[in-house]
Amino acid sequence: MKIYTKTGDAGTTSLLGGKRVSKGHIKIDAYGTVDELNAYIGLLRDQEINKSRNFILKKIQDRLFTLGATLATEHGKSNVKKPDLHHEDIALLEKEIDLMEEKLPPLRNFILPGGHQSISFCHLARTVCRRAERCVITLMEIEPVEETILSYLNRLSDYLFVLGRLMAVELEVEEVTWNPRS
């Protein structure tokens, strides 16, 4: 099978279910942003500091593919075979957040992204996750979206924020706090 089909040359693409839509449609933007997020999670997984978290980061990537498949499915097509996102997937992120927070000092200020390249990658993933969440919210204005999708993205951005803080501790990098001008 060839990778190119030429069917998208006119600026449209097919949803799971067969319907063709503009590549500029918010549905495409939503699952495209989730795909971008997945690439950043892969970049995070490749960081030496995250070797011990390889399993959970791979699991997150798997769930993002599930989430993307759901977003790529034509609204109302229930006969499309795809995996589902479960509340247990959200609970796993919450459990991981709780475990990481036990190792962190209390948060008293806003944290500026940076301090180490690996931490910056984590913050990039977090901000793309927030953008994916906003795209899904915009999509929800025109069609229903499973509530677990929005909850998962919201919790994942929290996970990535806490992961960035933990990586700073593990890398012995001082977190830079935001000090607003008076």
Phi, psi and omega in degrees: 000133178280149179286331180259138180245340182071001181287342180263005184297337181266008176091018176237163177216163180263137170276162171294119187123342172106339182295137177263137179223164177297143175293348176269000181296144181301330178297318179290321177298319181296307183284337173292323177290324175296322177296318176299316177301317180300322178295320177293324177296321175299319177297318177297318181297330180283349181286133181309319182300337184259014179305319181288345180256010183306317183297311183292321179294323175295319178298319177298317178299318177299316180294324178294325175295319176300312180300315179298319178297321178295315179293330182278357181275134178302130180304132177090355179267095182271351182271004179279124181279122178202156177289162180247153172268137183241159176299333177296330178294322177290318179299324178297317177298318179297319178297316180295319177300313180300318179295319180292319183296334177298337183262004186244149172291156179301145179277121182242346182219165170290146181253133174277135178298145175125194181106333180195145183303318180297320178293320178298320176300321180296316179291327174297315177300318180298316182289326175292324176299317178296322177294319177301318178299316179296321178298318179296320178298319177296319177299322180298340178287342180244342177203154179295145176229139180305132183297332180295332180296310181295319179297317181297313180296320179297314180292324179296321178295324174297315179303314182294324176297312181293321177300317178301319178295317180294321178299323178298317178297312182295326179273359182057044178252129179288130176291137179264119181268153179279126176243096184294150175294144179276000000 
